[in-house]
């Protein structure tokens, strides 16, 4: 009997790969514009995360190229490194399509 992990639903797209080989992905289906802010779901994963516990919500300001993201635990637990700016760029580019 083989066990298969299910993935969190969404249209997950790679935003960044850090120098250490870690990835950030975001859910294209989750992108919502609220005034000047863009709300979206993201995860530190190679592809679609396997658990909702690994999915986080963030708000990006595309004109200021800034992000407000929150997750439980230590900041280093996401392995995001310098990928945050690339995540904002990817999300802001995706919202126009």
C-alpha positions in Angstrom: 0.0 0.0 0.0 1.5 3.3 -1.0 0.7 6.6 0.9 0.3 9.7 -1.1 0.3 13.2 0.4 -2.4 15.5 -0.8 -1.6 19.0 -1.7 -3.3 22.2 -0.7 -5.6 23.3 -3.5 -4.7 26.4 -5.5 -2.6 27.5 -8.4 0.8 27.5 -6.8 3.6 29.3 -8.7 7.3 29.6 -7.8 8.2 33.1 -6.8 11.9 32.7 -5.7 14.7 30.3 -5.0 17.2 31.4 -2.4 20.9 31.0 -2.7 20.6 28.0 -0.3 18.1 26.4 -2.6 14.9 27.1 -0.6 11.7 28.1 -2.4 8.8 30.5 -1.9 5.6 29.8 -3.7 2.3 31.8 -3.9 -1.2 30.9 -4.8 -2.3 32.8 -7.9 -6.0 31.9 -7.2 -5.8 33.7 -3.8 -4.7 37.1 -5.1 -7.2 39.8 -4.1 -6.8 43.5 -4.5 -8.1 45.6 -1.5 -7.6 49.3 -2.2 -3.9 49.8 -2.8 -3.0 46.5 -1.1 -2.8 43.0 -2.6 -3.7 40.0 -0.3 -2.4 36.5 -1.2 -1.4 33.1 0.2 2.2 31.9 0.2 4.3 29.1 1.5 8.0 28.1 1.9 7.8 25.0 -0.3 9.1 23.6 -3.6 5.6 23.3 -5.0 2.1 23.2 -3.6 2.3 22.7 0.2 0.9 19.5 1.7 -0.7 21.1 4.7 -2.8 24.2 5.4 -0.5 24.7 8.4 2.3 25.6 6.0 0.3 28.2 4.2 0.5 31.9 5.3 -1.2 35.1 4.3 0.5 38.3 3.3 -0.4 41.8 2.1 1.8 43.4 -0.5 2.0 47.1 -1.5 2.9 46.8 -5.2 3.7 50.5 -5.6 6.1 50.6 -2.6 7.4 47.0 -3.2 6.8 46.1 0.4 5.2 43.2 2.2 3.5 42.5 5.5 3.6 38.8 6.3 2.9 36.9 9.5 3.4 33.3 10.5 3.8 31.4 13.7 7.3 30.6 15.0 10.7 32.0 14.2 11.2 34.2 11.1 13.9 31.7 10.0 11.4 28.9 10.0 10.1 30.0 6.6 13.6 29.9 5.1 12.6 32.9 3.0 15.9 34.7 3.2 16.1 37.5 0.7 13.2 36.1 -1.4 10.7 38.5 0.1 11.2 41.1 -2.6 11.0 38.5 -5.3 7.8 37.3 -3.8 6.3 40.8 -4.0 7.5 41.2 -7.6 6.0 37.8 -8.6 2.6 38.5 -6.9 2.4 42.0 -8.3 3.1 40.8 -11.8 0.6 38.0 -11.5 -2.2 40.3 -10.3 -2.1 42.1 -13.6 -2.7 38.9 -15.7 
